[in-house]
Amino acid sequence: MVLSAQEVADLSDRWFAARCAAEDVATAVAEGADAIELTELTATLVKLTRDAERLR
């Protein structure tokens, strides 16, 4: 599969957003966040990782 420069940049941006969301989850866990906050953060993480899987 060949990706254009723009597609590579977009993919990189999606993976960066997913990594940031994962760090948010880790921070929330470390700070003792409640179940509601963790549910919201993990839903965001799942959405962003699904988006990151999309190559085009």
The first five atom37 places (N, CA, C, CB, O) and aatype in JSON, in Angstrom:
{
  "aatype": [12, 19, 10, 15, 0, 5, 6, 19, 0, 3, 10, 15, 3, 1, 17, 13, 0, 0, 1, 4, 0, 0, 6, 3, 19, 0, 16, 0, 19, 0, 6, 7, 0, 3, 0, 9, 6, 10, 16, 6, 10, 16, 0, 16, 10, 19, 11, 10, 16, 1, 3, 0, 6, 1, 10, 1],
  "atom_mask": [
    [1, 1, 1, 1, 1],
    [1, 1, 1, 1, 1],
    [1, 1, 1, 1, 1],
    [1, 1, 1, 1, 1],
    [1, 1, 1, 1, 1],
    [1, 1, 1, 1, 1],
    [1, 1, 1, 1, 1],
    [1, 1, 1, 1, 1],
    [1, 1, 1, 1, 1],
    [1, 1, 1, 1, 1],
    [1, 1, 1, 1, 1],
    [1, 1, 1, 1, 1],
    [1, 1, 1, 1, 1],
    [1, 1, 1, 1, 1],
    [1, 1, 1, 1, 1],
    [1, 1, 1, 1, 1],
    [1, 1, 1, 1, 1],
    [1, 1, 1, 1, 1],
    [1, 1, 1, 1, 1],
    [1, 1, 1, 1, 1],
    [1, 1, 1, 1, 1],
    [1, 1, 1, 1, 1],
    [1, 1, 1, 1, 1],
    [1, 1, 1, 1, 1],
    [1, 1, 1, 1, 1],
    [1, 1, 1, 1, 1],
    [1, 1, 1, 1, 1],
    [1, 1, 1, 1, 1],
    [1, 1, 1, 1, 1],
    [1, 1, 1, 1, 1],
    [1, 1, 1, 1, 1],
    [1, 1, 1, 0, 1],
    [1, 1, 1, 1, 1],
    [1, 1, 1, 1, 1],
    [1, 1, 1, 1, 1],
    [1, 1, 1, 1, 1],
    [1, 1, 1, 1, 1],
    [1, 1, 1, 1, 1],
    [1, 1, 1, 1, 1],
    [1, 1, 1, 1, 1],
    [1, 1, 1, 1, 1],
    [1, 1, 1, 1, 1],
    [1, 1, 1, 1, 1],
    [1, 1, 1, 1, 1],
    [1, 1, 1, 1, 1],
    [1, 1, 1, 1, 1],
    [1, 1, 1, 1, 1],
    [1, 1, 1, 1, 1],
    [1, 1, 1, 1, 1],
    [1, 1, 1, 1, 1],
    [1, 1, 1, 1, 1],
    [1, 1, 1, 1, 1],
    [1, 1, 1, 1, 1],
    [1, 1, 1, 1, 1],
    [1, 1, 1, 1, 1],
    [1, 1, 1, 1, 1]
  ],
  "atom_positions": [
    [[0.85, -1.16, 0.0], [0.0, 0.0, 0.0], [0.9, 1.23, 0.0], [-0.97, -0.01, 1.22], [1.88, 1.3, 0.74]],
    [[0.56, 2.17, -0.82], [1.31, 3.42, -0.91], [0.41, 4.54, -0.42], [1.81, 3.68, -2.38], [-0.73, 4.69, -0.86]],
    [[0.94, 5.33, 0.49], [0.2, 6.46, 1.02], [0.83, 7.76, 0.54], [0.15, 6.42, 2.56], [2.05, 7.85, 0.41]],
    [[0.01, 8.73, 0.29], [0.53, 10.05, -0.06], [1.12, 10.71, 1.19], [-0.6, 10.93, -0.69], [0.89, 10.24, 2.3]],
    [[1.85, 11.76, 0.99], [2.42, 12.49, 2.12], [1.33, 12.99, 3.06], [3.28, 13.67, 1.63], [1.49, 12.95, 4.28]],
    [[0.22, 13.45, 2.5], [-0.89, 13.93, 3.32], [-1.51, 12.79, 4.12], [-1.95, 14.61, 2.44], [-1.85, 12.97, 5.29]],
    [[-1.67, 11.63, 3.5], [-2.23, 10.48, 4.21], [-1.32, 10.04, 5.35], [-2.47, 9.31, 3.24], [-1.8, 9.66, 6.42]],
    [[-0.01, 10.08, 5.13], [0.94, 9.73, 6.19], [0.84, 10.73, 7.34], [2.39, 9.69, 5.63], [0.85, 10.34, 8.51]],
    [[0.74, 12.01, 7.0], [0.61, 13.04, 8.03], [-0.69, 12.86, 8.81], [0.66, 14.43, 7.4], [-0.69, 12.98, 10.04]],
    [[-1.78, 12.57, 8.11], [-3.06, 12.36, 8.78], [-3.01, 11.15, 9.7], [-4.18, 12.19, 7.74], [-3.52, 11.19, 10.82]],
    [[-2.4, 10.07, 9.23], [-2.27, 8.87, 10.05], [-1.43, 9.15, 11.29], [-1.64, 7.72, 9.23], [-1.78, 8.72, 12.4]],
    [[-0.35, 9.87, 11.11], [0.5, 10.23, 12.24], [-0.28, 11.07, 13.26], [1.73, 11.0, 11.76], [-0.15, 10.86, 14.46]],
    [[-1.08, 12.01, 12.77], [-1.9, 12.83, 13.67], [-2.9, 11.99, 14.44], [-2.63, 13.91, 12.87], [-3.12, 12.21, 15.63]],
    [[-3.53, 11.01, 13.76], [-4.51, 10.15, 14.44], [-3.84, 9.31, 15.52], [-5.23, 9.24, 13.43], [-4.4, 9.14, 16.6]],
    [[-2.65, 8.77, 15.24], [-1.95, 7.98, 16.25], [-1.47, 8.84, 17.41], [-0.76, 7.26, 15.62], [-1.48, 8.4, 18.56]],
    [[-1.06, 10.08, 17.13], [-0.68, 11.0, 18.2], [-1.87, 11.27, 19.11], [-0.14, 12.31, 17.62], [-1.73, 11.25, 20.33]],
    [[-3.03, 11.53, 18.53], [-4.24, 11.77, 19.32], [-4.58, 10.55, 20.18], [-5.42, 12.12, 18.4], [-4.98, 10.7, 21.33]],
    [[-4.42, 9.36, 19.62], [-4.7, 8.14, 20.38], [-3.73, 7.98, 21.54], [-4.63, 6.91, 19.46], [-4.12, 7.61, 22.64]],
    [[-2.45, 8.27, 21.29], [-1.46, 8.18, 22.37], [-1.77, 9.17, 23.48], [-0.03, 8.42, 21.83], [-1.66, 8.84, 24.66]],
    [[-2.16, 10.38, 23.11], [-2.52, 11.38, 24.11], [-3.72, 10.91, 24.94], [-2.84, 12.72, 23.44], [-3.76, 11.11, 26.16]],
    [[-4.69, 10.3, 24.28], [-5.86, 9.79, 25.0], [-5.46, 8.67, 25.96], [-6.93, 9.28, 24.01], [-5.99, 8.58, 27.07]],
    [[-4.53, 7.82, 25.54], [-4.05, 6.75, 26.42], [-3.34, 7.35, 27.63], [-3.09, 5.79, 25.66], [-3.5, 6.86, 28.75]],
    [[-2.57, 8.39, 27.42], [-1.91, 9.06, 28.54], [-2.92, 9.69, 29.48], [-0.93, 10.12, 28.03], [-2.72, 9.7, 30.69]],
    [[-4.0, 10.23, 28.92], [-5.07, 10.79, 29.76], [-5.69, 9.72, 30.65], [-6.16, 11.44, 28.9], [-5.97, 9.96, 31.82]],
    [[-5.91, 8.54, 30.09], [-6.46, 7.43, 30.87], [-5.47, 7.05, 31.98], [-6.75, 6.19, 29.96], [-5.87, 6.88, 33.14]],
    [[-4.21, 6.92, 31.65], [-3.2, 6.56, 32.65], [-3.13, 7.59, 33.76], [-1.82, 6.4, 31.99], [-3.04, 7.24, 34.93]],
    [[-3.18, 8.86, 33.41], [-3.16, 9.92, 34.42], [-4.39, 9.85, 35.31], [-3.07, 11.31, 33.74], [-4.29, 9.97, 36.53]],
    [[-5.53, 9.66, 34.69], [-6.77, 9.58, 35.47], [-6.74, 8.41, 36.45], [-7.97, 9.45, 34.54], [-7.17, 8.55, 37.59]],
    [[-6.24, 7.27, 36.0], [-6.13, 6.11, 36.89], [-5.19, 6.43, 38.05], [-5.64, 4.85, 36.12], [-5.5, 6.15, 39.2]],
    [[-4.04, 7.01, 37.73], [-3.06, 7.34, 38.77], [-3.61, 8.34, 39.79], [-1.8, 7.9, 38.14], [-3.23, 8.32, 40.96]],
    [[-4.51, 9.2, 39.33], [-5.09, 10.22, 40.21], [-6.38, 9.76, 40.88], [-5.34, 11.48, 39.43], [-7.02, 10.54, 41.58]],
    [[-6.76, 8.5, 40.66], [-7.94, 7.95, 41.32], [-9.27, 8.43, 40.76], [0.0, 0.0, 0.0], [-10.23, 8.61, 41.51]],
    [[-9.33, 8.64, 39.47], [-10.57, 9.1, 38.84], [-11.71, 8.11, 39.09], [-10.36, 9.3, 37.33], [-11.5, 6.91, 39.28]],
    [[-12.92, 8.66, 39.09], [-14.08, 7.79, 39.32], [-14.45, 7.04, 38.04], [-15.29, 8.62, 39.81], [-13.91, 7.31, 36.96]],
    [[-15.36, 6.11, 38.18], [-15.74, 5.23, 37.07], [-16.35, 6.0, 35.91], [-16.73, 4.18, 37.55], [-16.12, 5.65, 34.75]],
    [[-17.1, 7.04, 36.19], [-17.73, 7.82, 35.11], [-16.65, 8.48, 34.25], [-18.69, 8.9, 35.7], [-16.71, 8.42, 33.02]],
    [[-15.68, 9.11, 34.89], [-14.61, 9.77, 34.13], [-13.8, 8.75, 33.33], [-13.68, 10.55, 35.07], [-13.47, 8.99, 32.17]],
    [[-13.49, 7.61, 33.96], [-12.73, 6.59, 33.26], [-13.51, 6.02, 32.07], [-12.35, 5.46, 34.22], [-12.93, 5.72, 31.03]],
    [[-14.8, 5.87, 32.24], [-15.64, 5.39, 31.14], [-15.6, 6.36, 29.96], [-17.09, 5.19, 31.6], [-15.47, 5.94, 28.81]],
    [[-15.7, 7.64, 30.25], [-15.64, 8.65, 29.19], [-14.28, 8.66, 28.5], [-15.95, 10.05, 29.77], [-14.19, 8.7, 27.28]],
    [[-13.22, 8.61, 29.29], [-11.87, 8.64, 28.73], [-11.58, 7.39, 27.89], [-10.84, 8.76, 29.84], [-10.97, 7.49, 26.83]],
    [[-12.02, 6.24, 28.37], [-11.76, 5.03, 27.59], [-12.6, 4.99, 26.32], [-12.03, 3.78, 28.44], [-12.15, 4.46, 25.3]],
    [[-13.8, 5.54, 26.35], [-14.61, 5.63, 25.12], [-13.91, 6.49, 24.09], [-16.02, 6.19, 25.43], [-13.89, 6.16, 22.9]],
    [[-13.34, 7.6, 24.54], [-12.57, 8.46, 23.63], [-11.36, 7.72, 23.09], [-12.13, 9.74, 24.36], [-11.07, 7.81, 21.89]],
    [[-10.67, 7.01, 23.94], [-9.5, 6.24, 23.51], [-9.87, 5.2, 22.46], [-8.84, 5.56, 24.71], [-9.18, 5.07, 21.45]],
    [[-10.94, 4.48, 22.68], [-11.37, 3.46, 21.71], [-11.73, 4.11, 20.38], [-12.58, 2.67, 22.26], [-11.34, 3.61, 19.32]],
    [[-12.46, 5.22, 20.42], [-12.81, 5.91, 19.17], [-11.56, 6.36, 18.42], [-13.71, 7.13, 19.46], [-11.46, 6.15, 17.21]],
    [[-10.62, 6.95, 19.12], [-9.41, 7.45, 18.46], [-8.55, 6.32, 17.91], [-8.6, 8.29, 19.43], [-7.95, 6.47, 16.85]],
    [[-8.48, 5.2, 18.61], [-7.69, 4.09, 18.08], [-8.37, 3.47, 16.87], [-7.47, 3.02, 19.15], [-7.69, 3.03, 15.94]],
    [[-9.69, 3.44, 16.87], [-10.4, 2.95, 15.67], [-10.13, 3.88, 14.49], [-11.93, 2.84, 15.93], [-9.9, 3.43, 13.37]],
    [[-10.17, 5.18, 14.75], [-9.87, 6.15, 13.7], [-8.44, 5.97, 13.19], [-10.07, 7.59, 14.22], [-8.18, 6.08, 12.0]],
    [[-7.52, 5.69, 14.11], [-6.11, 5.54, 13.75], [-5.88, 4.3, 12.89], [-5.25, 5.48, 15.0], [-4.93, 4.27, 12.11]],
    [[-6.71, 3.3, 13.03], [-6.58, 2.08, 12.22], [-6.91, 2.34, 10.75], [-7.5, 0.98, 12.77], [-6.46, 1.63, 9.86]],
    [[-7.7, 3.35, 10.53], [-8.14, 3.68, 9.17], [-6.95, 4.24, 8.4], [-9.33, 4.71, 9.19], [-6.37, 5.25, 8.78]],
    [[-6.6, 3.57, 7.32], [-5.44, 4.0, 6.55], [-5.79, 5.05, 5.51], [-4.8, 2.82, 5.87], [-4.93, 5.84, 5.11]],
    [[-7.01, 5.06, 5.08], [-7.4, 6.06, 4.07], [-8.72, 6.67, 4.43], [-7.47, 5.45, 2.68], [-9.22, 7.54, 3.71]]
  ]
}
